[in-house]
Amino acid sequence: MQYSVCGLCKSRSLSGMSYQSPLHNGVNKRGLYLGKDSLPNLDSLKIQSKDTDVVKDHKTDPGVHINGVVTTLANGISPVEGYVGYSNLPNQIYRKAVRKGFEFNILVVGESGVGKSTFINSLFLSEVYNSDHPGPSNRQRKTTCVQSHTVILKENGVFLKLNLIDTPGFGDCIDNTNCWQPIVDYIISRFDDYISGESRVNRPCQSIPDQRVHACIYFIAPTGHSLKPLDLEFLSRIQDKVNVIPVIAKADTLTPEECREFKKTILNDLASRKIRVFEFIDPPECADRTNDEELVKLRRLRDRVPFAIVGANTLITNSAGVRVRARSYPWGIVEVENMDHNDFAAIRYLLLSVYMQELRDMTHNVHYENYRNAKLSGIAMESHFQTRDGKDPMAIMEAEKKEHEAKMRKMEAEMEAVFDQKV
């Protein structure tokens, strides 16, 4: 069976049937898989060198020889021209990531009774806090302490290892001086653990366990006035160590007008103290799509910061006959996931569906790297090791250097004097 080959684009024809290369129509299709068949098994692909230019022999070789190169498949079908296989790399990464699962660490901070446990249960539609593991408000402490709780969640075959860090006792004392220090120490200790893991000689074969805090949900009491001094002090202490997302707790206690004014006041207080919170910036893939519908939606949701939220653990039938998470009052119900009632649906969509990986990346590339750089620079500058006689080796080296330079200058002066005498 004889093939003919076009000298310009290597098009092949056989018995009146032809395959035309994209070079004929001036369109480059490299990297696009246009075939209808499934991807052939690469183990069955063989490439051999032949002397003949175009030869086809079904008895000895079912492949196609072109300019001395033969491509042979087990089913006798040549691969689609221009397809190599590296475009399947995203699928390989996806399968590996799904098998491994993901980690996400959330720190929830706020006074007792503001709805932190209910918010977490509503956020993940799971009884994360239950009778076996009660919420932080049911674990009263005389001072602030930090406790973590890990759960494994599964959604559409994707596993999420969720590490919840709560802070029972925060802001509950009459004197709250330095009540934020245990939280700051915890965040720093997670950074130190990661630095230690990176510095080990025998590091884990897989990835280093990541216990760094990826996001801090800070609950603001719905006073309707302004941020408390404790709020401002705590946020200023952690703004450069973790991604802060402020929320107004129990927003159903405020009227719509009070809520809008309270949001403006909070933003003004943060700006006046130069406190940075996590910015839900446009995703990089949407940078050139200014009128994209999804981008417009993200910007509309982003304008709701700080989010005024409502949480509920009970299911109630609304006026449409649908069972929803809601809070019941004599005048009606407040639906948790109704955007007309509060911002809970907005923060859940942004936090989990859009910016979860961005929060992880920001933690690693910004907060952790800044701390690591400062930590290692501080070690280099402040390391004062002493010898057995109590002297600093760096000071000894500096003194020896000066002594050596003095000897060299003395020898140089003596040589110049001898030279002058001889001349």
GITAGI-V414996 format. One record per residue. N is the residue number from 1. RES is the residue in three letters. D_FIRST is the distance of its C-alpha to the first C-alpha in Angstrom with 2 decimals. Layout:
n,res,d_first
N,RES,D_FIRST
N,RES,D_FIRST
This chain:
n,res,d_first
1,MET,0.00
2,GLN,3.81
3,TYR,6.84
4,SER,10.32
5,VAL,13.42
6,CYS,16.95
7,GLY,19.41
8,LEU,22.19
9,CYS,21.05
10,LYS,17.56
11,SER,16.28
12,ARG,12.56
13,SER,11.06
14,LEU,8.06
15,SER,8.89
16,GLY,12.47
17,MET,12.81
18,SER,14.12
19,TYR,15.98
20,GLN,19.00
21,SER,20.89
22,PRO,24.62
23,LEU,25.35
24,HIS,24.71
25,ASN,27.64
26,GLY,29.77
27,VAL,30.03
28,ASN,29.58
29,LYS,28.28
30,ARG,28.34
31,GLY,29.78
32,LEU,29.20
33,TYR,27.11
34,LEU,25.81
35,GLY,23.56
36,LYS,24.81
37,ASP,23.65
38,SER,26.05
39,LEU,25.91
40,PRO,23.60
41,ASN,25.43
42,LEU,25.66
43,ASP,26.28
44,SER,22.72
45,LEU,21.41
46,LYS,20.53
47,ILE,20.17
48,GLN,19.42
49,SER,19.55
50,LYS,16.92
51,ASP,17.51
52,THR,14.18
53,ASP,13.86
54,VAL,10.25
55,VAL,7.96
56,LYS,5.78
57,ASP,6.84
58,HIS,8.26
59,LYS,10.99
60,THR,12.53
61,ASP,11.80
62,PRO,10.85
63,GLY,11.72
64,VAL,10.70
65,HIS,11.95
66,ILE,14.05
67,ASN,16.70
68,GLY,17.01
69,VAL,17.30
70,VAL,15.13
71,THR,16.15
72,THR,15.71
73,LEU,17.43
74,ALA,18.60
75,ASN,17.18
76,GLY,13.70
77,ILE,14.81
78,SER,15.26
79,PRO,18.94
80,VAL,20.36
81,GLU,20.66
82,GLY,24.25
83,TYR,25.24
84,VAL,26.54
85,GLY,29.02
86,TYR,32.47
87,SER,33.29
88,ASN,33.77
89,LEU,36.75
90,PRO,39.37
91,ASN,38.27
92,GLN,38.65
93,ILE,42.12
94,TYR,43.05
95,ARG,42.23
96,LYS,44.18
97,ALA,47.11
98,VAL,47.34
99,ARG,47.41
100,LYS,50.10
101,GLY,52.19
102,PHE,54.52
103,GLU,58.14
104,PHE,60.67
105,ASN,64.35
106,ILE,66.89
107,LEU,70.54
108,VAL,72.90
109,VAL,76.32
110,GLY,79.29
111,GLU,82.70
112,SER,83.20
113,GLY,82.85
114,VAL,80.56
115,GLY,77.67
116,LYS,75.34
117,SER,74.45
118,THR,73.97
119,PHE,71.74
120,ILE,69.42
121,ASN,69.23
122,SER,68.45
123,LEU,65.94
124,PHE,63.72
125,LEU,64.72
126,SER,65.75
127,GLU,69.06
128,VAL,68.75
129,TYR,72.54
130,ASN,74.13
131,SER,77.04
132,ASP,75.49
133,HIS,74.94
134,PRO,77.37
135,GLY,77.09
136,PRO,78.92
137,SER,81.84
138,ASN,82.61
139,ARG,82.67
140,GLN,85.62
141,ARG,86.34
142,LYS,89.36
143,THR,87.16
144,THR,83.59
145,CYS,81.05
146,VAL,77.26
147,GLN,75.39
148,SER,71.67
149,HIS,69.90
150,THR,66.19
151,VAL,64.21
152,ILE,60.54
153,LEU,59.18
154,LYS,55.85
155,GLU,54.30
156,ASN,50.84
157,GLY,49.77
158,VAL,51.11
159,PHE,53.98
160,LEU,56.82
161,LYS,59.45
162,LEU,62.42
163,ASN,65.39
164,LEU,68.49
165,ILE,71.38
166,ASP,74.66
167,THR,78.07
168,PRO,80.98
169,GLY,84.31
170,PHE,83.10
171,GLY,85.76
172,ASP,87.94
173,CYS,90.86
174,ILE,93.88
175,ASP,93.17
176,ASN,89.44
177,THR,89.76
178,ASN,86.67
179,CYS,85.19
180,TRP,81.83
181,GLN,81.88
182,PRO,80.32
183,ILE,77.37
184,VAL,76.90
185,ASP,77.21
186,TYR,74.55
187,ILE,72.03
188,ILE,72.73
189,SER,72.52
190,ARG,68.98
191,PHE,68.05
192,ASP,69.73
193,ASP,67.83
194,TYR,64.51
195,ILE,65.59
196,SER,66.61
197,GLY,63.24
198,GLU,61.44
199,SER,63.79
200,ARG,63.43
201,VAL,61.94
202,ASN,60.27
203,ARG,58.90
204,PRO,57.20
205,CYS,53.53
206,GLN,52.86
207,SER,54.72
208,ILE,58.45
209,PRO,60.37
210,ASP,61.19
211,GLN,64.69
212,ARG,65.33
213,VAL,66.68
214,HIS,64.07
215,ALA,66.36
216,CYS,70.06
217,ILE,71.15
218,TYR,74.75
219,PHE,76.89
220,ILE,79.61
221,ALA,82.60
222,PRO,83.02
223,THR,86.36
224,GLY,85.57
225,HIS,87.37
226,SER,85.67
227,LEU,84.11
228,LYS,86.51
229,PRO,87.30
230,LEU,85.52
231,ASP,82.34
232,LEU,82.41
233,GLU,83.27
234,PHE,80.55
235,LEU,77.82
236,SER,78.88
237,ARG,78.64
238,ILE,75.07
239,GLN,73.41
240,ASP,71.84
241,LYS,70.77
242,VAL,68.95
243,ASN,67.42
244,VAL,70.34
245,ILE,69.90
246,PRO,73.32
247,VAL,73.95
248,ILE,77.07
249,ALA,77.89
250,LYS,79.29
251,ALA,78.72
252,ASP,80.06
253,THR,83.55
254,LEU,83.21
255,THR,83.25
256,PRO,80.33
257,GLU,82.56
258,GLU,83.83
259,CYS,80.28
260,ARG,79.19
261,GLU,82.25
262,PHE,81.83
263,LYS,78.26
264,LYS,79.49
265,THR,82.28
266,ILE,79.96
267,LEU,77.61
268,ASN,80.64
269,ASP,82.03
270,LEU,78.77
271,ALA,78.50
272,SER,82.13
273,ARG,81.64
274,LYS,78.26
275,ILE,76.59
276,ARG,72.81
277,VAL,70.90
278,PHE,67.17
279,GLU,65.68
280,PHE,62.90
281,ILE,61.13
282,ASP,58.08
283,PRO,54.86
284,PRO,52.77
285,GLU,49.85
286,CYS,52.27
287,ALA,53.67
288,ASP,51.92
289,ARG,52.40
290,THR,56.07
291,ASN,55.94
292,ASP,53.71
293,GLU,55.17
294,GLU,54.85
295,LEU,56.51
296,VAL,59.36
297,LYS,59.84
298,LEU,60.01
299,ARG,62.58
300,ARG,64.64
301,LEU,64.75
302,ARG,65.49
303,ASP,68.58
304,ARG,70.13
305,VAL,70.82
306,PRO,73.09
307,PHE,71.86
308,ALA,74.58
309,ILE,73.52
310,VAL,74.72
311,GLY,73.75
312,ALA,74.27
313,ASN,73.54
314,THR,74.38
315,LEU,72.35
316,ILE,74.18
317,THR,73.27
318,ASN,73.44
319,SER,74.44
320,ALA,70.90
321,GLY,70.94
322,VAL,68.49
323,ARG,69.25
324,VAL,69.33
325,ARG,70.80
326,ALA,74.08
327,ARG,77.74
328,SER,80.30
329,TYR,83.50
330,PRO,86.26
331,TRP,84.97
332,GLY,81.30
333,ILE,78.30
334,VAL,76.40
335,GLU,72.67
336,VAL,71.08
337,GLU,67.70
338,ASN,69.12
339,MET,68.80
340,ASP,71.83
341,HIS,73.95
342,ASN,72.88
343,ASP,70.13
344,PHE,68.83
345,ALA,65.46
346,ALA,65.04
347,ILE,65.63
348,ARG,63.43
349,TYR,60.49
350,LEU,60.90
351,LEU,61.70
352,LEU,59.04
353,SER,56.23
354,VAL,56.09
355,TYR,58.07
356,MET,58.01
357,GLN,55.51
358,GLU,57.37
359,LEU,60.56
360,ARG,58.95
361,ASP,57.57
362,MET,60.94
363,THR,62.71
364,HIS,60.53
365,ASN,60.02
366,VAL,63.48
367,HIS,66.24
368,TYR,65.12
369,GLU,64.18
370,ASN,67.52
371,TYR,69.41
372,ARG,67.45
373,ASN,68.08
374,ALA,71.77
375,LYS,72.05
376,LEU,70.52
377,SER,72.37
378,GLY,75.59
379,ILE,75.07
380,ALA,74.53
381,MET,77.61
382,GLU,79.91
383,SER,79.15
384,HIS,82.47
385,PHE,82.25
386,GLN,85.44
387,THR,86.23
388,ARG,88.73
389,ASP,91.61
390,GLY,90.74
391,LYS,89.44
392,ASP,86.34
393,PRO,83.83
394,MET,82.69
395,ALA,86.32
396,ILE,86.77
397,MET,83.77
398,GLU,85.06
399,ALA,88.52
400,GLU,87.15
401,LYS,85.12
402,LYS,88.23
403,GLU,90.25
404,HIS,87.68
405,GLU,87.61
406,ALA,91.42
407,LYS,91.45
408,MET,88.97
409,ARG,91.12
410,LYS,94.22
411,MET,92.59
412,GLU,91.45
413,ALA,94.99
414,GLU,96.48
415,MET,94.08
416,GLU,94.92
417,ALA,98.63
418,VAL,98.27
419,PHE,96.33
420,ASP,99.05
421,GLN,101.75
422,LYS,100.01
423,VAL,99.48
